[in-house]
Amino acid sequence: MPILHGERIVVLDTETTGMSPAQGHALVEVAAVVLLDGAIADRWSTLVQPGRAIPPDAAAVHGITDAMVAGAPAPEAAGRELRARCGDHLLALHNSPFDLPFLVELFRRAGAPPLVNPVVDTLGLARAFAGEGGNSLQALRARLGLPAEAAHRALGDAVTTARVLIALADRWERERGVRSALELAASSLDVMRQTARREDPRMARAR
């Protein structure tokens, strides 16, 4: 039986004003895609008011402007909605060390329960087979022959991450003998630790 069968997994992605909340940067968009029994069952996203101007270099990547977020939900509202969608389900992200600090800060501001969910990192899953190079989300999409979505937007990248997870979970089950989604999550994080870059790990984001 496929290891994603019977599982509800919430796939997350973010777009931001910069590389780290510790440097004063903030979310401008979040998305959650629900995988149920190994198929996409729900999609949700929202822009978020960052409380600061969006730097030109960030806008050049994701295309989100100050005008677009002017009427967006405040972080507190977006955080409560997203935290409710996460519940206590297994989460999936591509390069979780980048996104998770932003999400932790978002939920803190929202007064929502802290995020203690298990996490599967599709970057770790990919690195186990292809090393550290060429594992950006778009490189994986192309290599796996997946449909194109809006790149560098939270919903498009979350959908692509979900599809990458489906493909790589099957390979991990066939070639590595993984037998559960939780085992897959633990294995992905083990690879992330083992292949941690010598430079700032946030540079691994490379969507």
C-alpha positions, -999 to 999 in steps of 0.1 A, spaced: 0 0 0 15 34 -9 29 52 21 7 83 15 -25 63 15 -47 72 45 -26 103 52 -37 140 53 -6 162 46 -6 200 45 19 213 21 30 249 28 49 276 10 57 312 16 68 344 -2 86 370 18 103 404 18 137 389 24 157 360 38 150 360 75 125 373 101 156 379 124 166 406 99 131 422 101 117 406 70 81 393 69 57 372 49 38 387 19 20 354 9 13 320 23 -3 289 8 -16 255 20 -23 226 -2 -39 195 13 -28 161 1 -53 134 9 -45 98 1 -17 110 -21 -39 134 -42 -44 171 -40 -77 177 -23 -77 214 -14 -58 246 -22 -57 279 -3 -36 310 -3 -36 346 8 -15 377 5 -4 391 38 4 427 49 41 426 57 41 459 78 70 472 58 79 480 22 87 451 -1 123 455 -14 127 457 -52 149 426 -52 122 406 -35 94 419 -57 115 410 -87 115 374 -76 78 369 -67 62 398 -84 43 409 -53 41 447 -49 32 471 -21 0 479 -39 -10 442 -41 -7 437 -3 -22 471 7 -57 455 13 -44 420 23 -52 404 57 -31 414 86 -6 388 98 -27 380 128 -57 370 107 -37 351 81 -18 333 109 -50 322 127 -64 309 94 -32 291 84 -27 275 118 -62 261 118 -55 246 84 -23 230 97 -41 214 127 -19 186 140 -13 171 105 20 162 89 34 192 71 55 193 39 78 221 27 106 225 2 136 237 23 119 239 56 147 258 73 138 288 52 100 288 57 96 276 92 111 306 110 86 329 91 57 306 100 67 304 136 68 342 138 34 344 120 18 321 144 34 338 174 19 372 163 -15 356 157 -15 341 193 -20 307 177 -7 274 191 30 268 184 39 246 155 50 212 167 38 192 137 61 166 121 76 179 89 87 162 57 112 182 36 111 175 -1 145 191 -5 159 164 18 140 137 -1 155 149 -34 191 153 -21 192 117 -11 190 107 -48 206 137 -66 231 152 -41 230 189 -32 230 204 -66 201 210 -90 173 204 -64 155 237 -65 118 233 -68 117 242 -105 146 220 -113 128 191 -97 96 199 -114 113 198 -148 133 166 -139 102 148 -128 82 159 -157 55 177 -136 31 203 -148 42 239 -146 26 262 -121 31 299 -112 67 298 -100 78 319 -70 41 324 -59 31 306 -28 2 286 -42 20 276 -74 50 265 -54 29 246 -28 12 227 -56 45 218 -72 59 208 -38 29 185 -33 35 168 -67 72 165 -59 63 148 -26 40 123 -43 67 114 -68 96 111 -43 75 93 -17 69 65 -42 107 64 -50 116 63 -13 92 35 -7 104 14 -37 142 21 -34 147 28 3 121 6 19 103 35 38 70 22 51 52 52 66 48 90 61 64 96 95 94 75 86 96 95 53 95 128 73 123 116 97 144 104 68 141 137 49 152 157 79 181 133 85 193 141 49 189 178 55 211 176 85 237 154 67 238 177 37 237 210 55 256 236 34 287 251 48 274 286 40 241 301 53 215 273 49 189 297 38 207 300 5 195 265 -2 160 279 -8 166 286 -45 132 282 -58 
